[in-house]
């Protein structure tokens, strides 16, 4: 796999900083995308969900106050509704997401991130 790595992250997130540190430690060049500064579109997030091989609901951050405020655990929502909510409220989305070619992983753990290297 020679495709350049792209990391969707929030720079103030400790897991995102740890992931960037790992990539730098391994001398891996990557493009960092702060999806707070450059918001994802519905189509882009749908593409990431497909690459992750997850249902959109699995990408929600259940410990996020907004998740509880919106009562997302008790509501029946379509995949499109969940994706739209995450685009409109990026804090709801788990991070970092590391993409290489047609594969993506949630890289909250060092082991997971290393899988794409």
N, C-alpha and C positions, 0 to 999 in steps of 0.2 A: 504494500500500500504506500504510494508515494504522494497521495493528495495532501495538501496543506491542511492543518488542523484549524478549526474555528471553534472558539469557546464563547458561549453565550453566558454572561455573568453580570453580577452586581458587584462593583469594585469594593464596596464596604462589607461584603459578605465574607465571613471567615473561611468558609469552605471554598469559596471562589479564589481567595488569596492563597490558600493552601494548594489548590489545584494549579494555579499559575506558578507557584514556587516549585512544584514537582516538575512541570513542563520545562521551566528554566533550568532546574537541576539536571534534567536529562538532556539539556541542550536542544530541545525541540522548539522550532520556530512555530508560532501560532498567531492567528488573528483573534484579538479579543474584541468581543462585541458587547458593549454595555447597553443592554436592551431597555434601560431607563432613558438614556440619551438618544438612542436610535430604536424607537419602539418597533416591535415585531408587528407585521400585519397578520390578519387571520390566516391568510394563505401560507405565510412563512411558518407560523406556529403549527399549523396543520401538517406541514411538511416535516417539521422537527418531531412531532408526535409519531408520524409514520416511521421515521428513521429510528426512533427509540423503540418502536414496537410495543407501545403502551396505549392503553385507553386514556383519553384526556383526563378523566377523573383521577387516574394514578399520578398525574403530574401536579396535582393540587397540593399545596403546603397546608396540611391539616392543623398545624400548630400556629398558623397565622391568625391574629385577632380578626381580620376581615373575613376569614373562612367561617369563624364562629358567628360573627355579626350577621353575615348573609345566610346563616344556617344552611350552608352547603351540604353538610352531612345528612340533613333531613329532607333535602329537596331532590325531586326527580328532575334532572336537566338533561337535555340532549347533548351529544358530543359538541355540536356547533355552539350551543349556549355556553358550555364550559370553556371552550376555546376563546370565545368572545369575551367572557369574563376575565380570563387570564391576560388577554391583550389589553383590555381596559384597566386592569389592576395587576401589574406585573409582580407585585409582592405575593400573589397567589401561586406563582409558578416556582416549582423546585429548581434548584440551580446548584452548581453550574452544569450546563449541557455542553458536552464535547462532541464535535462532529468531525468525522473524517470520511470523505466520499459519501457513500450511501449508508453509513453506519453512524449511530449516535449512542452516547451513554450519559446517564446522570452520574456525574463524577464527584459525588460527595465523599467518596472513599478513594484513597490512593490506589488500591487494587483495581477498582473499576476504571479509573482514568488510564492506568497503565495498559489496559486491554487494547486500547486503540493505538498505542505507540509502536 
